[in-house]
Amino acid sequence: MREPEPSPEDLRLAARLAGLRAEHGWSLDDLAARSGVSRSTLSRLERAEISPTAAQLGRLCSAYGRTMSRLLAEVEAEPPQLLRVADQPVWQDTASGFVRRSVSPPHAGLRGELIEGTLRPAAAIDYDAPPVPGLEQHLWVLDGALEITVRGETHLLAAGDCLRFRLWGPSRFHCPGPDPVRYVIAVVLP
């Protein structure tokens, strides 16, 4: 059975990942050591043979010192000032059950962005480190419940709750269920 052809977005992301590694002058082994993603997986990602998971993208963004939104925006065309819901970039990690909509993508000269996230029940995403140390986030739960761990402290948020923090270390997002959770994160670069 043949593998499905990579999407145009996957091809652009793969090319950008390869380009970032080249810009830093790192070998696959160098990047593997910095990111914790295996050399073989990195090679397959850069050739668009596989799509990255949210956790892998988080590790790569941390190694490159950029937010996931910034990386994904680099593979998209320049976003307009007004972004209709149908035109907002959506990225999915089917393995973890995470759907990410870039409501207000990063833009040159602006430090903030808005992201809508959806996690299916029992889904969890673990990030080893922030892409940018000290990254400011304001997380507002719209529907469902979200268990988030920041700085070793776990918070259970219900619809309408907001948690604001700066990211310095690992974080974990978990949907305890029974329904999916939908939330908005306002991200502000330090």
N, C-alpha and C positions, 0 to 999 in steps of 0.2 A: 504494500500500500504506500502510495506517495504521500509525502508530507505536504500540507497545504502551503501555497505560495505566501510569503510574508506580505503584509499589507504595506502600502506606501509609507504609513506612519512608522511601522517597524523598521523599514529600510532606512528612513531618515534618522531614527533613533540609533540604529546600529552604526551608521556612518558618523554621527555626532560623538558616540562613545569612543569609536576608534580615533576620531580627530582629537578629542580631549586627551587621550592617552599620548598621542603623538606630540601635542602641544606641550605636555609636561615632560616629554623625553623619557617616558617610563616604558619598560618592557612589560610583557604580560605578567612575568614573575614579580616585578616591582609593584604593579597595581594589585596583584593578588595579595601580596604581603600587606599593603596599605588598606585594602578594603575587606579582606576576609572572604572574598569571592574566589573560588578556585580558578586556576589558570585556564583549565579546559572550558569552564563555563564562560569566562570572559571572552575567550576566543569564539565560542559559539554565539555569544551575544553580539559581538562585533561583526559577525558574518550574517546576522539576522536568521540564524538557524533556530533560535529559540527566543521567546519574549521574556524580558526580565520580570521577576516578581517585585512586589512593592518593597520587600525587605532588601533584595539585591540592589534595586535602584537607590534605596536609602543609604546603603553602604557605599555605593559608587559616588553618590552626591556628597557624602561625608568626606571621602577621599579627595574629591575635587573642590570641596569648600563652596558648594552652591546648593540652593534649595532644589527640591524635585521640580517645583513649578518652573524655576528658571531653566533647568535642563530641558524640560518638556517644551517650554516656550521657544527654546533655541532650535527646535526641530519643526516648529510651526512658522507660518508667515507672520509678519508684524501684525499684532492685534489692533483692531480699530478701537476708538474711544468707546463706542457703543457696541456691546457684544450681545446680540439677541440670544435667547436660551438655545435655540437650534444651532447656533454657531459656536457655542462654548465647547472647547475641547474636552472630551471625555476619555479617560484611560481606565482600563479594567485589569485587575489581577484576579483571574478566575480561580486560581489556586487558593487564595485567601478569602475570596468573596468580597473584595474591596472594589468599589467604584468611586472614581475621583473626577469631579467636574471642576474645571478651572473657570469659575464664575467671573473673576477679574484677574486675568493673567498678569504676570510680571511685565513691567514695561520700563524701558530706559528712563532714568530720572525719577522714577517713583519707587518708594521703599515698601509699599504695602501691596497685598493681594488677598483675594478671597477664594476659598476652596470649599466646595461642598463634598462631603464624604458620606458614603453609605457602606455599612458593613452588615452582612447577613448574620443571623443568630449563630452564636458560638464561634464566629470568626475572630481571629486575633492577628494583629500585626505588631512585630517587635522591631524597633529601630535601635541599633547599637549605639549610635551617637547622632547628634544633630548635624545637619549639613553645614550649618554655620553656628559656631558656639555663641550662645547668648541670644539666639533667635527668639523674638517675642511672638507669642501666639495667644489668641483669644478664641477659645473653643466654646461654641454655643450649640447645644443639642436642640434640634427641631422636633424630632419624633423618636420614640423608643428610649433606650437606656444605653449609656456608654460607660464602661469602666476604663479609666485611663490612669496609668502609672507614670509619674514624673518625679525625678529626684528620690526614687524609692518609696514614694507615698502614693497609695492608690485612692482614687476618688471615684465614686459612683454618681454619675450625672443622669438626671431625668430630663424629660422634655422641658425646655425653658431655662434650664440651669446653664451657667456660664463659668468656665474656669479660665483664668488668665495666668500666664507663666512665661518664664524665659527658659529655653532649653539649653542645658549644659551637659547632659549625659544621656543615657539610654531612656527610651520611653516605650510604652506599650499601650495599644488601643485594643479593647476587647468588647464585643457585643455579647452581653450575658443573655439576651433574648427576653421573652420568647419571640419578639418581633425584631425586624431589622432596625438599626439605628441610622438616623440621618442627622448630620451636623454640619455646621459651617465653622471654618477656621479662618480667622483674620491673621495673616502672617506679616510681620513687620521686621525688616532687616535691621540689625543693630547699627 
